[in-house]
Structures are given as structure tokens and as C-alpha cells.
Amino acid sequence: MKLFITGGAGFIGSNFIRHLLGRAPDYSVVNYDALTYAGNLANLEAVTGDSRYSFCKGDICDARAVERAMAGCDAAVHFAAESHVDRSIYEPGAAVRTNVTGTFTLLESARKLRIPRFVHISTDEVYGDVGAGKFADETWVLAPSSPYSATKAGADLLVGSYVRSFQFPAIVTRTSNNYGPYQFPEKLVPLLISNALEDKALPIYGDGKQERTWLHVEDHCRGLAAVLERGRLGETYNISGADVTENMALARAILGVCGKSESLIEHVADRPGHDRRYATSSRKIETELGWKPEISLHEGLRQTIEWYRNNSKWLAGVRDGRYRSYYQKNYENRAASLNSATESKPPAN
């Protein structure tokens, strides 16, 4: 099976490519990626020499380039997205262009080329804040809170409209928070790990009681392979981890594995519209396709921390000037504003 994969130089996409090429010899991959700030071909050094792998640099909004690269493929797996919530708040236009217009361009190209199978990768954030103790299934009403999640919800609905209107052979997957090797260090887990290893402050938004479901990227890749190979066309599948954890508990767990003091935790001003809880049910994919997560959060964090310890060269390579200026804008300035607000607050009676 020849696959057209968008965003394959990113975190999840690159892990999925390595997973597939190691899974079966009859897979081949065209990796189509624009190589924006989070796209890194170093993530794919292990398969660069594999004759089944090829790379094409391109923009998913460029219909002619997409059609040229997609032609002759048996399936498309669409990872490419502006996926960071904070970036979408500061620069919403990029999220709209990539996540909505880009998905539309891919759908049109795949429809024109009669691609037999199209897997659209989405997020549990489209469900919004699900409320204490609740788990969203695939029928949950979409209630996105950020420009990122709103554009992903829009893309999901667009895919669904193509299924309904054109009998387009698509499947949507919605994953919970991923972590693991090769993740760009602006995301929470690699940010906390890299800072802990360097004895730097671990920035935690607000009170740190936001709840997230964590899924190791290897478990996610197994779930995606199951959907690609056996998923029902026209369906949506949640792919969720088994661990719902508060951000503060996650930070403490990382510090514990790293052997560092909890005094490194630093609370910073919360971001606008921050959801308190993301949690989804994976019962559908477990029942229909026999998938379930296998890597516990404790073991996954241990493996991930060890990977970052052993790949300091990779980490240094992605920490360029753009990342550092973004880090300062989002975290160092937030800490300063929170401290200023705290100092000016009158004492409680």
C-alpha cells in the first residue's frame, strides 16, 4: 500500500511513518511536509535510506503540488496542522489557513484522484471542556474553545460533509494528548522534561489543576494503523490514553523520574479560554478494532525522559531563535506578569 502522508516530518507523523515502515514490507510512504517550525527531517533519519520512503516538500494549500505528490497513492493520512493552542491564539490566521483551507484542498485533490481511503487526524480538543468526571464519546457535541480546536472542528465537519455529500471514503480520528520521542519542545511534556534535565523552571499555567488524558505516541500509531487497515469508512474513532492526570501531577511525576526537586515548578499566568478537562472514551475503537493503550503513563514518561537524555543533540537542533523568542513570549513574560500582579495585590484580611 502506497500512502500519502501530510505533516510526516512532525512529531506524530514521523513516529507513524517509522511505525508503518517497520510494520510490514508492503507499505511505502510519500511524506508531504512544508517543514514549518515543527517539521524536522532529522526525525526520519532512520528511514531516509529506505527505498519505500520518499519526501516531497510542499504546502497542503497548493492544489497542483498536492495532486502531483498524491497521484498513484492508495490512501492518504492527514496529520499536517497548526497544532499549538497558544500559537493559534497569537496567530489565528495560520490555523485557519492550514487546518481548514489545507484540509479542503486535500479533500478536493483526493476526490479528484479517487483516493480509496482518507484518514483525517483530529484532536479531543474539539469536544471542549467536557466537565468534571465526564468522558466524551464520538457522539459528543463539538464545543471548541480556541482558534486551534475550532479550526480542527471545522475540518472534521468538512470531512464529514464530504462523506455525506460525495460518499467520500474518509475516517476521522480524535486523539488525546500525545507524548514521546521527537516531540517539539514547546509542547508540555518535552518542555517540562527538557527544563527539568537542565535545572530550569517548569512553567505551569494557572493552578495546574487542568486535567488531560495522556497517550504515548507509539500507542497512537498502533491505533492509527488499526483504523487505516480495518476502520469503517465514514466513521469517527477516539484514540485515547488510559491516564487522566492534572498538569501539576504530571510535572511532579517528571521531576520524580528525573530526580529533581519540586521547587523547580513555577506557576505562570493562565492562557485565555483554557479548558479544565479533556477526556474521551475509546470504547468504540477497542470494541470494533481490538485496540487499547499498552504503555502506562509512568513507563511512558520513563522511556521519554531517557530518550531526551540520550538525544540532547536533537533537542539543541530544534531550539533555534524562533523557539527561544516564542518561549520568552509565552512563559517568561507570563511569569513576570503573574509575579507583578501578585506583588500588587493587597493582603487578605
GUBAMAR-155726 format. One record per residue (C-alpha): residue in one letter; x, y, z. Coordinates in steps of 0.2 Angstrom, whole numbers, plus 2048, in hexadecimal, padded with zeros to 3 digits. Layout:
residues N
<pt A <X Y Z>>
...
END
This chain:
residues 349
<pt M <800 800 800>>
<pt K <807 811 7FB>>
<pt L <802 81F 807>>
<pt F <802 831 805>>
<pt I <806 839 816>>
<pt T <804 84B 81A>>
<pt G <80F 853 828>>
<pt G <81A 843 829>>
<pt A <829 84D 82F>>
<pt G <81F 852 83F>>
<pt F <81E 849 850>>
<pt I <810 83D 84D>>
<pt G <812 83C 83A>>
<pt S <824 837 83B>>
<pt N <821 82A 849>>
<pt F <813 823 83E>>
<pt I <81E 821 82E>>
<pt R <82B 818 838>>
<pt H <81E 80D 840>>
<pt L <816 808 82F>>
<pt L <826 805 826>>
<pt G <82B 7FA 834>>
<pt R <81A 7F1 834>>
<pt A <819 7E9 823>>
<pt P <824 7E9 814>>
<pt D <816 7ED 808>>
<pt Y <814 7FF 80E>>
<pt S <81C 80D 805>>
<pt V <81A 820 80A>>
<pt V <81A 831 802>>
<pt N <81E 83D 80F>>
<pt Y <816 84E 80B>>
<pt D <81C 85C 817>>
<pt A <81E 86F 816>>
<pt L <82C 86E 823>>
<pt T <825 87C 82E>>
<pt Y <82C 87F 83F>>
<pt A <827 86E 846>>
<pt G <82C 864 836>>
<pt N <83D 85B 838>>
<pt L <844 84F 82C>>
<pt A <850 849 839>>
<pt N <841 840 840>>
<pt L <842 834 832>>
<pt E <855 831 830>>
<pt A <851 81F 834>>
<pt V <847 81C 824>>
<pt T <850 829 818>>
<pt G <859 81B 80F>>
<pt D <84A 810 80E>>
<pt S <844 80E 7FC>>
<pt R <832 80D 802>>
<pt Y <833 81F 808>>
<pt S <833 82F 7FF>>
<pt F <832 841 804>>
<pt C <829 850 7FB>>
<pt K <82A 861 802>>
<pt G <819 86A 7FF>>
<pt D <80B 874 805>>
<pt I <7FA 86B 808>>
<pt C <7F1 87B 802>>
<pt D <7FA 879 7F1>>
<pt A <7EE 86E 7E7>>
<pt R <7F9 86B 7D8>>
<pt A <808 866 7E3>>
<pt V <7FC 85B 7ED>>
<pt E <7F5 852 7DE>>
<pt R <806 84F 7D7>>
<pt A <80D 847 7E7>>
<pt M <7FC 83D 7EB>>
<pt A <7FA 836 7DA>>
<pt G <7FC 823 7DA>>
<pt C <7F9 821 7ED>>
<pt D <7ED 814 7F5>>
<pt A <7E9 81E 804>>
<pt A <7EC 82F 80C>>
<pt V <7F0 833 81F>>
<pt H <7EE 845 823>>
<pt F <7F8 84B 832>>
<pt A <7FE 85C 82C>>
<pt A <7F7 86A 838>>
<pt E <7FA 879 841>>
<pt S <7F9 86F 852>>
<pt H <7FE 87B 860>>
<pt V <7F0 883 869>>
<pt D <7FB 892 86F>>
<pt R <801 896 85D>>
<pt S <7EF 895 857>>
<pt I <7EA 8A2 864>>
<pt Y <7F9 8AE 85F>>
<pt E <7F7 8AA 84C>>
<pt P <7E6 8A3 848>>
<pt G <7E7 8A6 835>>
<pt A <7F5 898 833>>
<pt A <7E9 88C 83C>>
<pt V <7DB 890 831>>
<pt R <7E5 88F 821>>
<pt T <7EE 87E 825>>
<pt N <7E0 875 82F>>
<pt V <7D1 87A 824>>
<pt T <7D7 880 813>>
<pt G <7E5 873 813>>
<pt T <7D8 865 817>>
<pt F <7CC 86B 80A>>
<pt T <7DA 86B 7FD>>
<pt L <7DF 859 802>>
<pt L <7CD 853 801>>
<pt E <7CB 85A 7EF>>
<pt S <7DB 853 7E9>>
<pt A <7D7 842 7F1>>
<pt R <7C6 842 7E9>>
<pt K <7CC 847 7D8>>
<pt L <7D9 839 7D9>>
<pt R <7CD 82C 7E0>>
<pt I <7D8 828 7EF>>
<pt P <7D0 819 7F6>>
<pt R <7D2 81D 809>>
<pt F <7D5 82E 812>>
<pt V <7D9 82E 825>>
<pt H <7D8 83F 82D>>
<pt I <7E1 841 83D>>
<pt S <7D8 84D 84A>>
<pt T <7D8 850 85C>>
<pt D <7CE 84E 86C>>
<pt E <7CF 861 86E>>
<pt V <7C0 862 862>>
<pt Y <7B5 85C 870>>
<pt G <7BA 86B 87B>>
<pt D <7B9 86A 88E>>
<pt V <7B0 85A 891>>
<pt G <7AC 85E 8A3>>
<pt A <7B2 855 8B3>>
<pt G <7B2 842 8B3>>
<pt K <7AB 841 8A1>>
<pt F <7B2 839 891>>
<pt A <7AD 83E 880>>
<pt D <7A8 830 873>>
<pt E <7A7 833 860>>
<pt T <795 839 862>>
<pt W <79A 847 86D>>
<pt V <795 859 867>>
<pt L <7A4 863 861>>
<pt A <7A8 872 86C>>
<pt P <7B9 878 868>>
<pt S <7C1 886 872>>
<pt S <7D0 88C 869>>
<pt P <7D4 891 857>>
<pt Y <7DE 881 855>>
<pt S <7D0 875 85B>>
<pt A <7C3 87F 852>>
<pt T <7CC 87D 842>>
<pt K <7CF 86B 845>>
<pt A <7BC 869 848>>
<pt G <7B9 872 838>>
<pt A <7C4 866 82F>>
<pt D <7BB 857 837>>
<pt L <7AA 85E 831>>
<pt L <7B1 861 820>>
<pt V <7B7 84F 81F>>
<pt G <7A6 849 825>>
<pt S <79D 854 818>>
<pt Y <7A7 84C 80A>>
<pt V <7A3 83B 811>>
<pt R <790 83F 811>>
<pt S <790 849 800>>
<pt F <79C 840 7F5>>
<pt Q <79D 82F 7FE>>
<pt F <7B0 833 801>>
<pt P <7B9 825 809>>
<pt A <7BF 82E 818>>
<pt I <7C2 82A 82B>>
<pt V <7C5 836 839>>
<pt T <7CF 832 848>>
<pt R <7D0 83D 858>>
<pt T <7DF 83A 863>>
<pt S <7E2 840 875>>
<pt N <7F3 848 87A>>
<pt N <802 83F 872>>
<pt Y <813 83E 879>>
<pt G <823 835 875>>
<pt P <833 836 86B>>
<pt Y <836 844 85E>>
<pt Q <829 850 865>>
<pt F <82C 862 862>>
<pt P <831 86A 873>>
<pt E <823 877 873>>
<pt K <817 86A 878>>
<pt L <814 866 88A>>
<pt V <81D 856 88D>>
<pt P <82D 859 884>>
<pt L <82E 86B 88B>>
<pt L <82C 864 89C>>
<pt I <839 856 899>>
<pt S <846 861 891>>
<pt N <845 86E 89E>>
<pt A <846 862 8AC>>
<pt L <855 85A 8A4>>
<pt E <85D 86B 8A4>>
<pt D <858 871 8B5>>
<pt K <84D 87E 8AE>>
<pt A <83B 884 8B4>>
<pt L <82D 879 8AE>>
<pt P <81F 885 8A9>>
<pt I <80D 880 8AE>>
<pt Y <7FE 88A 8A8>>
<pt G <7F3 890 8B6>>
<pt D <7F0 884 8C5>>
<pt G <7F6 875 8BB>>
<pt K <7E6 86C 8BE>>
<pt Q <7E1 86A 8AC>>
<pt E <7DE 858 8A8>>
<pt R <7E4 84F 898>>
<pt T <7E4 83D 891>>
<pt W <7F5 838 88C>>
<pt L <7F9 82C 87E>>
<pt H <80B 826 879>>
<pt V <80E 829 867>>
<pt E <812 817 864>>
<pt D <800 812 86A>>
<pt H <7F9 81F 85F>>
<pt C <802 818 850>>
<pt R <7FC 807 853>>
<pt G <7EA 80E 854>>
<pt L <7EC 818 844>>
<pt A <7F3 808 83B>>
<pt A <7E3 7FF 841>>
<pt V <7D8 80C 83A>>
<pt L <7E1 80D 82A>>
<pt E <7E0 7FB 827>>
<pt R <7D0 7F6 82F>>
<pt G <7C6 805 833>>
<pt R <7B4 808 82C>>
<pt L <7B3 816 81F>>
<pt G <7A9 825 824>>
<pt E <7AC 822 837>>
<pt T <7B5 82B 845>>
<pt Y <7C0 823 851>>
<pt N <7C7 82A 862>>
<pt I <7D8 824 866>>
<pt S <7DB 828 878>>
<pt G <7E8 824 885>>
<pt A <7E2 81B 896>>
<pt D <7EA 828 8A1>>
<pt V <7E1 839 8A6>>
<pt T <7ED 843 8AF>>
<pt E <7EE 855 8B6>>
<pt N <7FC 860 8AF>>
<pt M <803 862 8C0>>
<pt A <804 84F 8C3>>
<pt L <80C 84D 8B2>>
<pt A <819 859 8B6>>
<pt R <81D 851 8C7>>
<pt A <81E 840 8BE>>
<pt I <82B 846 8B2>>
<pt L <835 84E 8C0>>
<pt G <834 83E 8C9>>
<pt V <83B 834 8BB>>
<pt C <848 841 8B7>>
<pt G <84D 841 8CA>>
<pt K <84A 854 8CB>>
<pt S <842 85F 8D8>>
<pt E <830 865 8D7>>
<pt S <836 876 8DB>>
<pt L <83A 878 8C8>>
<pt I <827 879 8C5>>
<pt E <822 88B 8C1>>
<pt H <810 891 8BF>>
<pt V <80D 89D 8B0>>
<pt A <7FE 8A7 8AB>>
<pt D <7F1 89C 8A3>>
<pt R <7ED 89D 890>>
<pt P <7DC 8A4 88A>>
<pt G <7CE 898 889>>
<pt H <7D8 889 891>>
<pt D <7CD 879 892>>
<pt R <7CD 870 8A3>>
<pt R <7CB 85E 89D>>
<pt Y <7CD 854 88D>>
<pt A <7C8 842 88E>>
<pt T <7C1 836 881>>
<pt S <7BB 825 881>>
<pt S <7C4 818 875>>
<pt R <7B6 80B 877>>
<pt K <7B2 80B 864>>
<pt I <7C3 808 85E>>
<pt E <7C7 7FB 86B>>
<pt T <7B6 7F2 867>>
<pt E <7B7 7F3 854>>
<pt L <7CA 7F2 851>>
<pt G <7D1 7E9 860>>
<pt W <7DD 7F8 864>>
<pt K <7E1 7FE 876>>
<pt P <7EF 808 87D>>
<pt E <7FE 7FD 883>>
<pt I <80A 809 88A>>
<pt S <806 810 89C>>
<pt L <80A 823 89F>>
<pt H <817 81F 8AC>>
<pt E <821 813 8A0>>
<pt G <81E 81F 891>>
<pt L <825 82D 89A>>
<pt R <834 823 8A0>>
<pt Q <837 81E 88E>>
<pt T <835 830 887>>
<pt I <840 838 894>>
<pt E <84E 82B 890>>
<pt W <84C 82F 87D>>
<pt Y <84E 842 880>>
<pt R <85D 83E 88C>>
<pt N <865 834 87D>>
<pt N <860 841 86F>>
<pt S <866 851 876>>
<pt K <86D 855 864>>
<pt W <85C 853 85D>>
<pt L <855 85F 86A>>
<pt A <862 86C 867>>
<pt G <85F 86B 854>>
<pt V <84C 870 856>>
<pt R <84F 87E 863>>
<pt D <853 88B 856>>
<pt G <850 89E 858>>
<pt R <83D 89C 854>>
<pt Y <83A 890 862>>
<pt R <844 89A 86F>>
<pt S <83A 8AA 86B>>
<pt Y <82A 8A1 86B>>
<pt Y <82E 899 87C>>
<pt Q <832 8AA 883>>
<pt K <822 8B1 87C>>
<pt N <817 8A3 884>>
<pt Y <820 89E 894>>
<pt E <82D 8AA 89A>>
<pt N <822 8B9 897>>
<pt R <813 8B0 89F>>
<pt A <81D 8AD 8AF>>
<pt A <822 8BF 8B0>>
<pt S <810 8C5 8AE>>
<pt L <80A 8B9 8BB>>
<pt N <817 8BE 8C7>>
<pt S <813 8D0 8C4>>
<pt A <800 8CD 8C7>>
<pt T <804 8C3 8D7>>
<pt E <80F 8D1 8DE>>
<pt S <802 8DE 8DB>>
<pt K <7F4 8D5 8E3>>
<pt P <7EF 8DB 8F4>>
<pt P <7F1 8CF 902>>
<pt A <7E2 8C4 907>>
<pt N <7D9 8C9 917>>
END
